[in-house]
């Protein structure tokens, strides 16, 4: 089933609403349109009323508009959310419904948007509806939303294959999350659904780079930070690419701080950061590329160099070159330790505690 470019007649302002959503969350660009198309395709495959099919498309476009009210520190957090942060993110479906409710042309989709995170077992949000208490359109929207989330890539993981996503969604059905009948129909038909992946409606590269830097840069040295390091290691491991990670510490740094003061210690860290700066470039998204070196500071005098590639000798040469230069110009001694090496069969030697 090939979906038309514009399945329903859209009010003029809808494109702007979608652009707002995309600007707020750089990693979900295109998500709303894909969810809209998947939801509409499922409804059409089941022969539902054309008006509901159109409503599902509209609901998919605006189902996440409430994220504009979620703080950046929660919405764009690179790592796992705390329980309190998760409670905050849960408000987005309620906010989405509140935003579109006054708009007459969207009033019919308010229940679909409000309830797309309800669960069949009643443990969803915002109202804890159960089973068929959840509007049919919301149950369909939930399935489309979950599938696209699973198969889309994020900074910390690669999107799942279709087969893996099917496996996960069947487990979600067994756990009472998704509607059994409609999920089965979706998984049976999804490979015949063709969605259009269009470029973002609005994009401003300097803003996207600034947003990425806000979360992934160490404020003192301007190197990449702990969240960036953990995200890139997870990204590399999920892709199955060879990684080498070395830690660099200043010998006797605590004594240096005690003897010369914290300001002197900060100046020393900044000097080291300047030497490593060429390996801390950021673009709109945080990605790990083949044959690339990236530099990090997690805290205190803990620096890290991460390499993605097979040329281990080249990486060792660059690390030794950097260490020699830094030691010569700062009069410190750097201790280098292997945290992760591509030649190792196991990851047990990773000193994750040192990164926290």
C-alpha positions, 0 to 999 in steps of 0.5 A: 500500500503506497500512501499519497503524499497528503492523505487528507486535506490539512488545515493551513496551520498543521505544517507549522505545528509539525515544524514546532514539534520537530524543532523541539526534539531534533532526534524525532524529525519525521516521527510525527509524519511517519506515525500519521501514515502508519496509523492511517494505513492500518485503519485503511487496511482494516476497512475503517470509516474514511473519516476515522482514517483521516482523523488518525492521520491528523492525530499522528501529526500532532500527537507529540505537540505537547512536548513543547511544554516539557523542559529541555533537561528532560525531553532532550536528556541523553541518558535514562530518565529518573522516575521523577523525569519520567513522570514529567515526560508523561504530561506531554500527551495531556498537554498535546490534547489541551493545545489542540482542543480549542481548534475546531478542525482538530477537536475530533482527534483530541481523544486519540491524542490524549489517550495514545499512551494508555495501556490495555491493562490500565497502567498507561497514562494520563487517565489509566483507561483499560481495554476498550475504554481506550478509544479505538483510534488511540489504540491504533495510534499507540501501535504506530507510535511504538513501531516507529520509535523502535525502528528509528535510530537514536544517539544511544542506539541504532533502530531495530530491524523490522523482525526485532521490532515485531518481537518486541511488540509481541512481548508488549502485547503479552505484557498488556501494553498494546491491543492484541488484535490490532497489533497482529494486523499491523505486524501482518501488514506493516511491510506493505505500508510505504511511508514518505520520509520527507526532509524537516520542515524547518532546520537551522544548523547553528541552533541544532549544533548549539543544542547538541553542545548544551548537552554534550560539552564539558563547560570548563574544557569544551571537550565532550562530556560523560554523557557524550562518551557513554552515548557514543560507546553504546552507539558503537557497541550497538553497531558492532564496530571496533572501539578502543577507549583510553583514559588519561589522568594527571599524576598527582592532580589532587596534590597540585590542587592542594599546593597551587589552588583550584584555579591553577588546577582549572587552568591546567585542565583547560590547557589540556583541553586545548590540546585535545580540542581538535578531537571534540568537534560536534555537528547537529547530531552526536555520531561515531564515525569510522577512523575517528578519534573523539576526546572527552573530560568526564570530571576532575582530571579524567580525560578519555580518547575514543577511537572507532576503527581497525587501525589500532597502531595509528590510534596508539601513535596519536595518543602517544603524540598527544601525551608527549606534547601535553607533558612537554608544555604543561610539565605534568605526567599523564597516566594512560590506561586501557579501558576498552580495546577492540581486540578484547572478546569481553567487556568486563574490563571496562571501568565504568565506575570511572566514568560516573 
